[in-house]
Amino acid sequence: MRNVVIIGSGCAGNTAAVYAARANLSPLVVAGHEPGGQLSITSLVENFPGFPEGVNGPDLVENMKKQAEHFGAEYMNGSVMEADLSKRPFRLNIDGEWMETRTLIVATGASARWLNLPNEQRLIGRGVSSCATCDGFFYREKEIMVVGGGDTALEEANFLTRFGRRVALVHRRDSFRASKIMVDRSKANPKIELVMNTVVQDVHDNEQGVVAGVTLKNIVTGEVARRDVDGLFVAIGHVPNTKPFIGQLELDSEGYLISHGGARTNITGVFHAGDVQDKVYRQAITAAGAGCMAAIEVERFLEAEGH
Ligand code: NAP
């Protein structure tokens, strides 16, 4: 029987683990299908306080894990397939093995959203990607396209200009959701071409099963055109990882956990932390703060229950 199981090993889960471990709760962290969370697939993080020169995302999250382990947190690989939260102790099915815990912190984050193009899934890893930092290296002197109008898309487009001959940024509207600094930086980058009011209708491959082009549609003029590209980077936001909790934890229409104040969910003893609940701020620092809150709530809850 565990005092607390933390599901997810991004900023939220790792920070919860640091706090829970320092409170002598011997937390178990289930790393999940994307260990390290979104920071593990970013490059330089410039806005995490305490690092005036910026910090490498994977290093930051790995250091958080080391810090938690130093205080006694235990990490295991695996994902929660099923959860029975109908009574306490809660029961979790982790890759086929059931385990019991008095409390639970859900810090499962959110995963990349895809465009649902006819050929998209088939070409993932063959020219279609959701992670510029992971795959940008493969596109030296190539034609690259990034889809999206948020900070991620603009950040990825700028990053990819280090590799590609040209980066076309395709966005479905005539204005960006991204922050002004990122918009200005993109406009000033001579390698970035902004393709506004445009959607990608499909991605095409050549005989080798590798991306060769896309079909674009201008939604104002209705014009449809084919364009050659070697890489298509999809950066259109994320979907919260709440599947094992459907029907038990309260979710909003997009699948995000609904908070019942602080770090509390609708089930006593189950707490939330990070992007799985937060679709507004979604920052490394806010996820870390949320992990701290969840661990403090667990500590107080267990103490009140006499554990
Ligand atoms: P986001 O802000 O939700 O933006 C998603 C973008 O994708 C939007 O421009 C949206 O278009 C577009 N989109 C969504 N579905 C689409 C579809 N089916 N077809 C075409 N386009 C589609 O997501 P994000 O850029 O990943 O950012 C998430 C959060 O992280 C934000 O709060 C952001 O500020 C933050 N972030 C911060 C940093 C940083 O501070 N360094 C870096 C990256 C991200 P519409 O605009 O038309 O809806």
Residues whose N, C-alpha, C, O or C-beta is under 5 A from the ligand:
A	BS01	NAP	G148 G149 G150 D151 T152 A153 R172 R173 R177 A235 I236 G237 V280 Y281 R282
